[in-house]
Amino acid sequence: MARQNIRNVAIIAHVDHGKTTLVDQLLRQSGQFRQGELSGECIMDSNPLERERGITILAKNCAIEYTDRSGDRYHINIVDTPGHADFGGEVERVLKMADGVLLLVDALDGVMPQTRYVLAKALASGLRPIVVINKMDRPEARPQGVLNEVFDLLVDLGADDHALDFPVVYASGRDGWASIDMENLPAPGTVDIHPLFDAIIKHVPVPNLDAEAPLQVLITQLDYNDYVGRIGIGRVFAGTLHAGANVAVIDRHGQRTNQKIGQLYQFEGLGRHEVEHIDVGDLCAVVGLDKVDIGDTIADFDNPVALPAVHVDEPTLNMTFRINDGPFVGKEGKYVTSRQLRERLMKELQSNVALRVEERGDEFIVSGRGLLHLGILLENMRREGYELCVGKPQVIYHMDHGRRLEPIEILMIDTPTPSVGSAMQLLGDRRAEMVKMDRRGSRTMLEFTIPARGLIGLRSRLLTATAGEAIMHHRFDSYGEFRGPIGGRNNGVMIATETGQVTAYALDQLADRGAMFVSPGEQVYEGQVVGEHCKDNDIVVNAVRMKKLTNMRAASKDATVVLKPARKLALEAALEYIELDELVELTPQSIRMRKIGLKEADRRRDARRYASVEV
């Protein structure tokens, strides 16, 4: 029997199309919170990295108790999903918790690569979209053109007639209003997002599930509390879940364990409150299970039947993780051993369903959806106190009847029209093939297919080629024929020959040899990459050289030394920069680049080994 007052809806969109901002307004205008109780912006982005980067990384859910104009009360579970392609694994699993989706599309940008990806996943899960044309307050908004793009996309994805007859809401998440009539939008300053609530209640299906059937709960998220341990978050697909009940927990491989439910929590606002039971169709948080993972089914003790496991697309990129064996090991981090690194990666596997880890001796081959996906993991690890070294990102190839296939991505670049030539030349060198060019005012939208290898290091070079004005988005498309080798870094590097403190005198002497990555006063060691050479070969330099004290006067004795600021690379930029014979060393306070072989003899040996590797 269906519960008529429950609605489960997921919000999906391309990155930066306004999902989290819209959820803020739904929470503020629900009538559930007191004035001033919700402060700040992007309330759902609670993770420090999410706030720093301005993106959603982890899918999160909240619940709104909403009373409509006729006085009927509804319990609306809202799932906010990431928009970046690297976190598609989060989208895939949480769609199991929803009965409908709000597809947000920017009123200017329209359909973007991730729009296609998340909508395809929603349709594959049998979810009908409510299309929300967001950011209608933008002066250049083109809602009719965007609406046509969404319809064409649905046709292209093979949507049925039912899905093609989608409701449309026009909204401004920033200003807090929504309307179902494009011709009669609210006046500036009007705050009313209730038409969106009404659309959710009217068009998101009621969970049509059987409350009398044997219990089935699918776990799609994990939380952790220091006091109660692991918390399983999921949805009741059949039966009723009771606190204190004995249940069977069936993992993704079909193995059963008998366990007992401790406490049950229902979502309320931004938090959770304890309840004695959870009805069919609702979302819940389960406390007290000794062992539970994402994809597990909590089933009836006497009649256990597992739900289909969550399918997640395979990774396309991998990197080698290894312990930090540099001279400065242990000076900044708490966790430096291979055992501690392994335990942390195994813990990540429990909640990060798109991640894969393979052990090879003392090294770990970690595979993920993209550079940002793995970069976020590394950033979290170094903030937790881990020290490790990471190798160059490499794509994962597939073999098909003797043919080598590589991951191909759809790349969209929004660039000023005068910079189109520079962008196309750069992409041509990376084996990209143009699909479409669309001019919009003073800017041009370019669409390419490009090997995933060609995306590594592309962003920084593209910004340089377009004077910092290009915007790029990409998503995985398919595996295709290997398109041939792609050139690596154009410049060599400067490698430190001695360990010690960097001096201004040494950097002044090296100023005409290239750009430096280190500043006076920093500690460096032999084998560390301290700068970029202005030519294409690597050179060894002494960055710690002191000025000799003599009793001879010199004409330049009192000359002021003016050094260029050091070029500091962020984590992802450093990962894109290194070559096969180099590593990025990560500690809680530092990001360094180094050669795998710290000694000159070791580097000569590595140079012969990596010279034949095709990239």
Secondary structure, DSSP 8 states (H G I E B T S, - for coil): ---TTEEEEEEEESTTSSHHHHHHHHHHTTS-S-TTSS-SS-TT--SHHHHHHTS--S-EEEEEEEE-TTS-EEEEEEEE---SGGGHHHHHHHGGG-SEEEEEEETTTBS-HHHHHHHHHHHHTT--EEEEEE-TTSTT--HHHHHHHHHHHHHHTT--HHHHS--EEEEETTTTEEES-SSS---TT--B-HHHHHHHHHHS-----BSSS--EEEEEEEEEETTTEEEEEEEEEES-EETT-EEEEE-TTS-EEEEE---EEEEEBTEEEEESEE-TT-EEEEE--SS--TT-EEEESSS-------------EEEEEEE--STTTTSS-SB-SHHHHHHHHHHHHHH-TT-EEEEETTEEEEEESSHHHHHHHHHHHHHTTB-EEE---EE--EEETTEEEEEEEEEEEEEEGGGHHHHHHHHHTTT-EEEEEEEETTEEEEEEEEEHHHHTTHHHHHHHHTTT--EEEEEEEEEEE--------SS-EEEE-S-EE--HHHHHHHGGGEEES--TT-EE-TTEEEEEESSSS-EEE-TT------S---TTTT------------HHHHHHH--TTEEEEE-SS-EEEEESS-SHHHHHHHHHHHTT---
